[in-house]
Structure formats: C-alpha cells, structure tokens
Amino acid sequence: MDINETPHNPLGIDGIEFVEYATSQPLALGALLERMGFAATARHRSREVTLYRQGAMNVIVNADPRALPQAGDAPQSTVISAIALRVRDADAAYRHAIAMGAWAIQTRAGVMELNIPGVHGAGDSILYFVDRFRDFSIYDVDFKPIPHAPSQPPALAGMHFFGVVQAIGEGRTAEWVDFYQQLMDFRPLPEGRYFGVVPKGMLLESPCHGFYLQLVEPPAGAGGLQWEEQLIRVGFGAPDVLGAVRELKQRGIVFVDREAAQSSEKGALTQLYKGGVSFELVVSTPGGQHA
C-alpha cells in the first residue's frame, strides 16, 4: 500500500495506541491509574511491565530500571516515556519518519518479543508506530492476561485519549512545529484557540483529527525554574467533564481548585501526584468532536 495515498495524512495515523510511563514506583502509579478508571489487564511475559486499560485506551507501566532516564542530579521517579501511534503500515511509517530526519532508536526487543519501530521524541521519549491494533494486537504476543481481570474494561464517563502536553525549551516552538508537521503532518491551530482549562502554548492537531499535542514553553520570568523538554501530561476527553469529575472525585482523585484552572464544563486538571504525574480532562466526544 502506498504510504502517500492520503496526501494530508502521510503515515495513515489513526489515533493513539498506547501511552507508556516509565516508573520506579509501579504500585503507586498503578493505584492512581485504577482510581482514574483503568484496570490492570495483562503483564509482560519477560519484563516488569503491566498493561492498564479502559475503553479504547491502553496505558503501559514500565518498571524496568533501564526505562527511566539516568541523566540529571535528581532523576524523576515517573515519566511519560513513549507514545505509540496507530498507523496504516508501521514499517513504512518508520521509513518515512527517518527519511524526513527523525532519529532512529535502537531496538529493545528480546527473544520472542515484537520489534515495534520507533523514533526519538521529546527528551528521552520515543514515538512508536503500531499497525497491529484490530483483530490481532501487539499485546497478544508480548503480554499474558491477568487471571480474572477484565480484558476490555469499559471507559469511565466516556473517557478517551484527547492528547499529550509537551514541555519545550524557550524559543523552540517553531522547531517542534516543524518536527511534527514534516514527519506526520500535524497542523498548528490558529493562535489563541485552546481546549480545556490550561490555555497555554501551541496546539497541534493530528492529521486524523482525533487528538492533539500541546507545546508549552517555560513561563515568562522563570529563569530559575527547572524546565526540561519532555512529555509532561496526558489529556483525556470526556463528553461531560463535570460528570466525569464527580465520578473521579468519588474514586479519590483530587482536582486543582485554583481560579486559573478551576474545573468547568470545558475541562479540569488533577493535582500533581507522587512522581510528578497529573491528568487533564477536556470536553470531547470519541471521534474528535469538542467545544
């Protein structure tokens, strides 16, 4: 199949397959995900990796010590280490990305494991390309179901992946816009158009119109602030944000109540949890319709 048959979606992107966290605190992160409505459904056959699911969303918790960045005086205990994009042809998508200047990653596949092609993303993160997500998935090979766990737990309050927030260096917005536009044909939204309750930075829309990337430079006057280029937060869409907030509060999730980011029908922001993890809710229905 010709990778260029869809001119404005060169990789045939069709949403986010999974978001992966690398962590030294897998139990704490797992408990937080369960409060967010996810259920542990499977474990990797040979590594300290657990698959959490709800609805159409997959989140991977990777507790392999090699998965965390080793640089820095005080390395983070939990980071978003990878995003996997659903594409028409993973190998063709990988070759296209490399041809457009992306940096290849070294394969991490072991014996009897799938080799998922990917390139370097923000910081130490990886952008994977996955084309096995329908009748046969990548999890059928690498993971073993957890006994008595639900294989397809329903989505809480209609939640679905909405996007990912990425911290970038000062003055680097144009470079990152070029990176995502050239590699995958993400398109910047008009200046001043935002979703949710955190109106900052630049929003890029995926070519499938199903999710967004938010690029955020350090705030003005933040000279002493430690600010590294990395993926910092996952956003979930929900048709009824305030209804989702009520359900999540009942499950023990705490939301930011400051005036600047107060929960509303447009969106909500959780507190920063142990390890530096937070989540965002944005009004949206599955399929990309939002306010």
Contacts in CASP RR format, 6 or more apart in sequence:
PFRMAT RR
TARGET T0000
AUTHOR 0000-0000-0000
METHOD contacts of the structure
MODEL  1
MDINETPHNPLGIDGIEFVEYATSQPLALGALLERMGFAATARHRSREVT
LYRQGAMNVIVNADPRALPQAGDAPQSTVISAIALRVRDADAAYRHAIAM
GAWAIQTRAGVMELNIPGVHGAGDSILYFVDRFRDFSIYDVDFKPIPHAP
SQPPALAGMHFFGVVQAIGEGRTAEWVDFYQQLMDFRPLPEGRYFGVVPK
GMLLESPCHGFYLQLVEPPAGAGGLQWEEQLIRVGFGAPDVLGAVRELKQ
RGIVFVDREAAQSSEKGALTQLYKGGVSFELVVSTPGGQHA
1 88 0 8 1.000
1 89 0 8 1.000
1 92 0 8 1.000
3 10 0 8 1.000
3 11 0 8 1.000
3 12 0 8 1.000
3 88 0 8 1.000
3 89 0 8 1.000
3 92 0 8 1.000
3 93 0 8 1.000
3 96 0 8 1.000
4 10 0 8 1.000
6 12 0 8 1.000
8 185 0 8 1.000
8 207 0 8 1.000
9 185 0 8 1.000
9 207 0 8 1.000
9 208 0 8 1.000
10 96 0 8 1.000
10 184 0 8 1.000
10 185 0 8 1.000
10 207 0 8 1.000
11 85 0 8 1.000
11 87 0 8 1.000
11 88 0 8 1.000
11 92 0 8 1.000
11 93 0 8 1.000
11 96 0 8 1.000
11 97 0 8 1.000
11 129 0 8 1.000
11 184 0 8 1.000
11 185 0 8 1.000
11 207 0 8 1.000
12 87 0 8 1.000
12 88 0 8 1.000
12 89 0 8 1.000
12 93 0 8 1.000
12 207 0 8 1.000
12 208 0 8 1.000
13 85 0 8 1.000
13 86 0 8 1.000
13 87 0 8 1.000
13 184 0 8 1.000
13 206 0 8 1.000
13 207 0 8 1.000
13 208 0 8 1.000
14 86 0 8 1.000
14 87 0 8 1.000
14 88 0 8 1.000
14 208 0 8 1.000
15 85 0 8 1.000
15 86 0 8 1.000
15 161 0 8 1.000
15 206 0 8 1.000
15 208 0 8 1.000
15 210 0 8 1.000
15 211 0 8 1.000
16 57 0 8 1.000
16 83 0 8 1.000
16 84 0 8 1.000
16 85 0 8 1.000
16 86 0 8 1.000
16 161 0 8 1.000
16 163 0 8 1.000
16 164 0 8 1.000
16 211 0 8 1.000
17 58 0 8 1.000
17 84 0 8 1.000
17 85 0 8 1.000
17 86 0 8 1.000
17 128 0 8 1.000
17 130 0 8 1.000
17 133 0 8 1.000
17 138 0 8 1.000
18 58 0 8 1.000
18 59 0 8 1.000
18 60 0 8 1.000
18 82 0 8 1.000
18 83 0 8 1.000
18 84 0 8 1.000
18 130 0 8 1.000
19 58 0 8 1.000
19 59 0 8 1.000
19 60 0 8 1.000
19 80 0 8 1.000
19 82 0 8 1.000
19 83 0 8 1.000
19 84 0 8 1.000
19 161 0 8 1.000
19 164 0 8 1.000
19 234 0 8 1.000
20 59 0 8 1.000
20 60 0 8 1.000
20 61 0 8 1.000
20 62 0 8 1.000
20 80 0 8 1.000
20 81 0 8 1.000
20 82 0 8 1.000
20 83 0 8 1.000
20 84 0 8 1.000
21 29 0 8 1.000
21 59 0 8 1.000
21 60 0 8 1.000
21 61 0 8 1.000
21 62 0 8 1.000
21 78 0 8 1.000
21 79 0 8 1.000
21 80 0 8 1.000
21 81 0 8 1.000
21 277 0 8 1.000
22 62 0 8 1.000
22 63 0 8 1.000
22 64 0 8 1.000
22 67 0 8 1.000
22 68 0 8 1.000
22 69 0 8 1.000
22 78 0 8 1.000
22 79 0 8 1.000
22 81 0 8 1.000
23 29 0 8 1.000
23 61 0 8 1.000
23 62 0 8 1.000
23 63 0 8 1.000
23 68 0 8 1.000
23 77 0 8 1.000
23 78 0 8 1.000
23 79 0 8 1.000
23 275 0 8 1.000
24 63 0 8 1.000
24 65 0 8 1.000
24 68 0 8 1.000
24 77 0 8 1.000
24 78 0 8 1.000
25 77 0 8 1.000
25 78 0 8 1.000
25 274 0 8 1.000
25 275 0 8 1.000
26 48 0 8 1.000
26 50 0 8 1.000
26 61 0 8 1.000
26 63 0 8 1.000
28 274 0 8 1.000
28 275 0 8 1.000
29 61 0 8 1.000
29 78 0 8 1.000
29 275 0 8 1.000
29 277 0 8 1.000
30 38 0 8 1.000
30 40 0 8 1.000
30 50 0 8 1.000
30 52 0 8 1.000
30 61 0 8 1.000
32 273 0 8 1.000
32 274 0 8 1.000
32 277 0 8 1.000
33 52 0 8 1.000
33 59 0 8 1.000
33 61 0 8 1.000
34 40 0 8 1.000
34 52 0 8 1.000
35 248 0 8 1.000
35 251 0 8 1.000
35 252 0 8 1.000
35 253 0 8 1.000
36 54 0 8 1.000
36 156 0 8 1.000
36 248 0 8 1.000
36 251 0 8 1.000
36 253 0 8 1.000
36 279 0 8 1.000
37 54 0 8 1.000
37 153 0 8 1.000
37 156 0 8 1.000
37 159 0 8 1.000
37 248 0 8 1.000
37 251 0 8 1.000
38 52 0 8 1.000
38 53 0 8 1.000
38 54 0 8 1.000
38 57 0 8 1.000
38 59 0 8 1.000
38 153 0 8 1.000
39 52 0 8 1.000
39 53 0 8 1.000
39 54 0 8 1.000
39 149 0 8 1.000
39 150 0 8 1.000
39 153 0 8 1.000
40 50 0 8 1.000
40 51 0 8 1.000
40 52 0 8 1.000
40 146 0 8 1.000
40 149 0 8 1.000
41 51 0 8 1.000
41 52 0 8 1.000
41 53 0 8 1.000
41 145 0 8 1.000
41 146 0 8 1.000
41 149 0 8 1.000
41 150 0 8 1.000
41 151 0 8 1.000
41 152 0 8 1.000
41 153 0 8 1.000
42 50 0 8 1.000
42 51 0 8 1.000
42 139 0 8 1.000
42 143 0 8 1.000
42 144 0 8 1.000
42 145 0 8 1.000
42 146 0 8 1.000
42 149 0 8 1.000
43 49 0 8 1.000
43 50 0 8 1.000
43 51 0 8 1.000
43 143 0 8 1.000
43 144 0 8 1.000
43 146 0 8 1.000
44 50 0 8 1.000
44 51 0 8 1.000
44 142 0 8 1.000
44 143 0 8 1.000
44 144 0 8 1.000
45 112 0 8 1.000
45 113 0 8 1.000
45 142 0 8 1.000
45 143 0 8 1.000
45 144 0 8 1.000
46 110 0 8 1.000
46 112 0 8 1.000
46 113 0 8 1.000
47 62 0 8 1.000
47 64 0 8 1.000
48 62 0 8 1.000
48 63 0 8 1.000
48 64 0 8 1.000
49 60 0 8 1.000
49 61 0 8 1.000
49 62 0 8 1.000
49 63 0 8 1.000
49 64 0 8 1.000
49 143 0 8 1.000
50 60 0 8 1.000
50 61 0 8 1.000
50 63 0 8 1.000
51 58 0 8 1.000
51 59 0 8 1.000
51 60 0 8 1.000
51 139 0 8 1.000
51 143 0 8 1.000
52 58 0 8 1.000
52 59 0 8 1.000
52 60 0 8 1.000
52 61 0 8 1.000
53 59 0 8 1.000
53 151 0 8 1.000
53 152 0 8 1.000
53 153 0 8 1.000
54 153 0 8 1.000
54 154 0 8 1.000
54 155 0 8 1.000
54 156 0 8 1.000
54 159 0 8 1.000
55 152 0 8 1.000
55 153 0 8 1.000
55 154 0 8 1.000
55 155 0 8 1.000
55 158 0 8 1.000
55 159 0 8 1.000
55 160 0 8 1.000
56 155 0 8 1.000
56 160 0 8 1.000
56 161 0 8 1.000
56 286 0 8 1.000
57 155 0 8 1.000
57 159 0 8 1.000
57 160 0 8 1.000
57 161 0 8 1.000
57 236 0 8 1.000
58 139 0 8 1.000
60 82 0 8 1.000
62 81 0 8 1.000
67 81 0 8 1.000
68 75 0 8 1.000
68 76 0 8 1.000
68 77 0 8 1.000
68 79 0 8 1.000
68 81 0 8 1.000
69 75 0 8 1.000
69 76 0 8 1.000
69 79 0 8 1.000
69 123 0 8 1.000
69 124 0 8 1.000
71 124 0 8 1.000
76 275 0 8 1.000
76 276 0 8 1.000
77 274 0 8 1.000
77 275 0 8 1.000
77 276 0 8 1.000
78 274 0 8 1.000
78 275 0 8 1.000
78 276 0 8 1.000
78 277 0 8 1.000
79 124 0 8 1.000
79 125 0 8 1.000
79 230 0 8 1.000
79 231 0 8 1.000
80 125 0 8 1.000
80 164 0 8 1.000
80 230 0 8 1.000
80 231 0 8 1.000
80 232 0 8 1.000
80 233 0 8 1.000
80 234 0 8 1.000
81 124 0 8 1.000
81 125 0 8 1.000
81 126 0 8 1.000
82 125 0 8 1.000
82 126 0 8 1.000
82 127 0 8 1.000
82 128 0 8 1.000
83 125 0 8 1.000
83 126 0 8 1.000
83 127 0 8 1.000
83 128 0 8 1.000
83 164 0 8 1.000
83 231 0 8 1.000
84 116 0 8 1.000
84 127 0 8 1.000
84 128 0 8 1.000
84 129 0 8 1.000
84 130 0 8 1.000
85 93 0 8 1.000
85 127 0 8 1.000
85 128 0 8 1.000
85 129 0 8 1.000
85 130 0 8 1.000
85 184 0 8 1.000
86 130 0 8 1.000
86 131 0 8 1.000
86 133 0 8 1.000
87 93 0 8 1.000
87 129 0 8 1.000
87 130 0 8 1.000
87 131 0 8 1.000
88 131 0 8 1.000
89 131 0 8 1.000
90 116 0 8 1.000
90 117 0 8 1.000
90 129 0 8 1.000
90 130 0 8 1.000
90 131 0 8 1.000
90 132 0 8 1.000
91 117 0 8 1.000
93 117 0 8 1.000
93 129 0 8 1.000
93 131 0 8 1.000
94 104 0 8 1.000
94 117 0 8 1.000
94 118 0 8 1.000
94 119 0 8 1.000
94 129 0 8 1.000
96 183 0 8 1.000
97 118 0 8 1.000
97 119 0 8 1.000
97 127 0 8 1.000
97 129 0 8 1.000
97 183 0 8 1.000
97 184 0 8 1.000
98 104 0 8 1.000
98 119 0 8 1.000
100 182 0 8 1.000
100 183 0 8 1.000
101 182 0 8 1.000
101 183 0 8 1.000
102 119 0 8 1.000
102 120 0 8 1.000
102 127 0 8 1.000
102 183 0 8 1.000
103 119 0 8 1.000
103 120 0 8 1.000
104 118 0 8 1.000
104 119 0 8 1.000
104 120 0 8 1.000
105 118 0 8 1.000
105 119 0 8 1.000
105 120 0 8 1.000
105 126 0 8 1.000
107 115 0 8 1.000
109 115 0 8 1.000
109 116 0 8 1.000
112 141 0 8 1.000
113 141 0 8 1.000
113 142 0 8 1.000
114 132 0 8 1.000
114 138 0 8 1.000
114 141 0 8 1.000
114 142 0 8 1.000
116 128 0 8 1.000
116 129 0 8 1.000
116 130 0 8 1.000
116 138 0 8 1.000
117 128 0 8 1.000
117 129 0 8 1.000
118 126 0 8 1.000
118 127 0 8 1.000
118 128 0 8 1.000
118 129 0 8 1.000
119 126 0 8 1.000
119 127 0 8 1.000
119 183 0 8 1.000
120 126 0 8 1.000
120 127 0 8 1.000
121 127 0 8 1.000
122 166 0 8 1.000
122 167 0 8 1.000
122 168 0 8 1.000
122 176 0 8 1.000
122 229 0 8 1.000
122 230 0 8 1.000
122 231 0 8 1.000
123 228 0 8 1.000
123 229 0 8 1.000
123 230 0 8 1.000
124 230 0 8 1.000
125 230 0 8 1.000
125 231 0 8 1.000
130 138 0 8 1.000
132 138 0 8 1.000
145 151 0 8 1.000
156 244 0 8 1.000
156 247 0 8 1.000
156 248 0 8 1.000
157 238 0 8 1.000
157 239 0 8 1.000
157 240 0 8 1.000
157 243 0 8 1.000
157 244 0 8 1.000
157 247 0 8 1.000
157 248 0 8 1.000
158 237 0 8 1.000
158 238 0 8 1.000
158 239 0 8 1.000
158 244 0 8 1.000
158 286 0 8 1.000
159 236 0 8 1.000
159 237 0 8 1.000
159 238 0 8 1.000
159 244 0 8 1.000
159 281 0 8 1.000
160 236 0 8 1.000
160 237 0 8 1.000
160 238 0 8 1.000
160 284 0 8 1.000
160 286 0 8 1.000
160 287 0 8 1.000
161 211 0 8 1.000
161 234 0 8 1.000
161 235 0 8 1.000
161 236 0 8 1.000
161 237 0 8 1.000
162 195 0 8 1.000
162 211 0 8 1.000
162 212 0 8 1.000
162 235 0 8 1.000
162 236 0 8 1.000
162 237 0 8 1.000
162 280 0 8 1.000
162 282 0 8 1.000
162 284 0 8 1.000
162 290 0 8 1.000
163 211 0 8 1.000
163 212 0 8 1.000
163 213 0 8 1.000
163 214 0 8 1.000
163 234 0 8 1.000
163 235 0 8 1.000
164 211 0 8 1.000
164 213 0 8 1.000
164 214 0 8 1.000
164 231 0 8 1.000
164 233 0 8 1.000
164 234 0 8 1.000
164 235 0 8 1.000
165 198 0 8 1.000
165 213 0 8 1.000
165 214 0 8 1.000
165 216 0 8 1.000
165 231 0 8 1.000
165 232 0 8 1.000
165 233 0 8 1.000
165 234 0 8 1.000
165 235 0 8 1.000
165 280 0 8 1.000
166 176 0 8 1.000
166 213 0 8 1.000
166 214 0 8 1.000
166 215 0 8 1.000
166 216 0 8 1.000
166 229 0 8 1.000
166 230 0 8 1.000
166 231 0 8 1.000
166 232 0 8 1.000
167 216 0 8 1.000
167 218 0 8 1.000
167 227 0 8 1.000
167 228 0 8 1.000
167 229 0 8 1.000
167 230 0 8 1.000
167 231 0 8 1.000
167 232 0 8 1.000
168 176 0 8 1.000
168 215 0 8 1.000
168 216 0 8 1.000
168 217 0 8 1.000
168 229 0 8 1.000
169 217 0 8 1.000
169 218 0 8 1.000
169 227 0 8 1.000
169 229 0 8 1.000
170 217 0 8 1.000
170 218 0 8 1.000
170 227 0 8 1.000
171 217 0 8 1.000
172 217 0 8 1.000
172 229 0 8 1.000
173 201 0 8 1.000
173 202 0 8 1.000
173 215 0 8 1.000
173 217 0 8 1.000
176 215 0 8 1.000
177 186 0 8 1.000
177 188 0 8 1.000
177 202 0 8 1.000
177 204 0 8 1.000
177 215 0 8 1.000
180 186 0 8 1.000
180 204 0 8 1.000
180 213 0 8 1.000
181 187 0 8 1.000
181 188 0 8 1.000
181 204 0 8 1.000
184 206 0 8 1.000
184 207 0 8 1.000
185 207 0 8 1.000
186 204 0 8 1.000
186 205 0 8 1.000
186 206 0 8 1.000
186 207 0 8 1.000
186 213 0 8 1.000
187 204 0 8 1.000
187 205 0 8 1.000
187 207 0 8 1.000
188 202 0 8 1.000
188 203 0 8 1.000
188 204 0 8 1.000
188 205 0 8 1.000
189 202 0 8 1.000
189 203 0 8 1.000
189 204 0 8 1.000
189 205 0 8 1.000
192 199 0 8 1.000
193 203 0 8 1.000
194 200 0 8 1.000
194 203 0 8 1.000
195 203 0 8 1.000
195 212 0 8 1.000
195 266 0 8 1.000
195 267 0 8 1.000
195 282 0 8 1.000
195 283 0 8 1.000
195 284 0 8 1.000
195 290 0 8 1.000
195 291 0 8 1.000
196 266 0 8 1.000
196 267 0 8 1.000
196 280 0 8 1.000
196 281 0 8 1.000
196 282 0 8 1.000
196 283 0 8 1.000
197 260 0 8 1.000
197 261 0 8 1.000
197 262 0 8 1.000
197 263 0 8 1.000
197 264 0 8 1.000
197 266 0 8 1.000
197 267 0 8 1.000
197 268 0 8 1.000
197 269 0 8 1.000
197 280 0 8 1.000
198 214 0 8 1.000
198 261 0 8 1.000
198 269 0 8 1.000
198 280 0 8 1.000
200 214 0 8 1.000
200 216 0 8 1.000
201 214 0 8 1.000
201 215 0 8 1.000
201 216 0 8 1.000
201 217 0 8 1.000
202 214 0 8 1.000
202 215 0 8 1.000
203 212 0 8 1.000
203 213 0 8 1.000
203 214 0 8 1.000
203 215 0 8 1.000
204 212 0 8 1.000
204 213 0 8 1.000
204 214 0 8 1.000
204 215 0 8 1.000
205 212 0 8 1.000
206 212 0 8 1.000
206 213 0 8 1.000
209 287 0 8 1.000
209 288 0 8 1.000
210 287 0 8 1.000
210 288 0 8 1.000
216 232 0 8 1.000
218 225 0 8 1.000
218 227 0 8 1.000
219 225 0 8 1.000
233 278 0 8 1.000
233 279 0 8 1.000
233 280 0 8 1.000
234 279 0 8 1.000
234 280 0 8 1.000
235 279 0 8 1.000
235 280 0 8 1.000
235 281 0 8 1.000
235 282 0 8 1.000
236 279 0 8 1.000
236 280 0 8 1.000
236 281 0 8 1.000
236 282 0 8 1.000
237 281 0 8 1.000
237 282 0 8 1.000
237 283 0 8 1.000
237 284 0 8 1.000
237 290 0 8 1.000
238 244 0 8 1.000
238 281 0 8 1.000
238 282 0 8 1.000
238 283 0 8 1.000
238 284 0 8 1.000
239 283 0 8 1.000
239 284 0 8 1.000
239 285 0 8 1.000
240 283 0 8 1.000
241 263 0 8 1.000
241 264 0 8 1.000
241 265 0 8 1.000
241 266 0 8 1.000
241 267 0 8 1.000
241 268 0 8 1.000
241 281 0 8 1.000
241 282 0 8 1.000
241 283 0 8 1.000
242 263 0 8 1.000
242 264 0 8 1.000
242 265 0 8 1.000
242 268 0 8 1.000
244 268 0 8 1.000
244 281 0 8 1.000
245 255 0 8 1.000
245 263 0 8 1.000
245 268 0 8 1.000
245 281 0 8 1.000
248 255 0 8 1.000
248 270 0 8 1.000
249 255 0 8 1.000
253 270 0 8 1.000
254 270 0 8 1.000
254 271 0 8 1.000
255 263 0 8 1.000
255 268 0 8 1.000
255 269 0 8 1.000
255 270 0 8 1.000
255 271 0 8 1.000
256 262 0 8 1.000
256 263 0 8 1.000
256 268 0 8 1.000
256 269 0 8 1.000
256 270 0 8 1.000
256 271 0 8 1.000
257 263 0 8 1.000
261 269 0 8 1.000
263 269 0 8 1.000
263 281 0 8 1.000
265 283 0 8 1.000
265 291 0 8 1.000
266 282 0 8 1.000
266 283 0 8 1.000
266 291 0 8 1.000
267 280 0 8 1.000
267 281 0 8 1.000
267 282 0 8 1.000
267 283 0 8 1.000
268 280 0 8 1.000
268 281 0 8 1.000
269 278 0 8 1.000
269 279 0 8 1.000
269 280 0 8 1.000
269 281 0 8 1.000
270 278 0 8 1.000
270 279 0 8 1.000
270 280 0 8 1.000
271 278 0 8 1.000
272 278 0 8 1.000
282 290 0 8 1.000
283 290 0 8 1.000
283 291 0 8 1.000
284 290 0 8 1.000
END
